[in-house]
């Protein structure tokens, strides 16, 4: 079963976050922008798909990345 983690970021940041999760051993995929027509300059919201069993670890890693 997969868990969805919402992430407001530029597309490249979402991909880098998914890559970092994979480096940490958490399988992750970017599901795409939830708003296909975002307001210019507004951050896009992406969903990261991770295994439900790894959701807590993924959130911890993303929290650490956000602090940087």
C-alpha positions as CSV (number, residue, x, y, z in Angstrom):
1,X,0.0,0.0,0.0
2,X,1.3,3.5,-0.9
3,X,1.2,6.7,1.1
4,X,0.9,10.1,-0.4
5,X,3.0,12.9,0.9
6,X,2.2,16.4,-0.4
7,X,5.1,18.6,-1.2
8,X,4.9,22.3,-2.3
9,X,8.0,22.9,-4.5
10,X,9.3,23.5,-8.0
11,X,9.4,20.3,-10.1
12,X,13.2,19.9,-9.8
13,X,13.0,20.1,-6.0
14,X,10.3,17.4,-6.0
15,X,12.5,15.2,-8.1
16,X,15.5,15.9,-5.9
17,X,13.5,15.1,-2.8
18,X,12.4,11.7,-4.3
19,X,16.0,11.0,-5.2
20,X,17.2,11.8,-1.7
21,X,14.5,9.4,-0.2
22,X,15.7,6.7,-2.6
23,X,19.3,7.3,-1.5
24,X,18.1,6.8,2.1
25,X,16.5,3.5,1.2
26,X,12.9,4.7,0.8
27,X,11.4,3.9,-2.6
28,X,9.7,7.1,-3.8
29,X,8.1,8.4,-6.9
30,X,6.8,11.9,-7.9
31,X,3.1,11.6,-8.8
32,X,2.9,15.0,-10.4
33,X,1.5,18.4,-9.9
34,X,-2.0,18.4,-8.4
35,X,-2.9,21.6,-10.2
36,X,-2.2,21.5,-14.0
37,X,-2.8,25.2,-14.3
38,X,-1.1,26.9,-11.3
39,X,-1.1,30.6,-10.8
40,X,2.1,32.1,-12.2
41,X,4.7,32.2,-9.4
42,X,2.7,30.1,-7.0
43,X,4.4,27.0,-5.7
44,X,3.2,23.7,-7.2
45,X,2.0,20.9,-5.1
46,X,3.4,17.4,-5.9
47,X,2.6,14.1,-4.3
48,X,5.4,11.8,-3.4
49,X,4.4,8.1,-3.4
50,X,6.1,6.0,-0.8
51,X,5.4,2.6,0.7
52,X,3.1,3.1,3.7
53,X,5.5,1.2,6.0
54,X,8.2,3.9,5.1
55,X,6.0,7.0,5.4
56,X,7.2,8.0,8.8
57,X,10.9,7.7,7.8
58,X,10.2,9.6,4.6
59,X,8.6,12.5,6.5
60,X,11.6,12.6,8.9
61,X,14.0,12.9,5.9
62,X,11.9,15.5,4.2
63,X,11.7,17.5,7.5
64,X,15.5,17.5,7.7
65,X,15.8,18.6,4.1
66,X,13.3,21.5,4.8
67,X,15.5,22.7,7.7
68,X,18.4,23.3,5.4
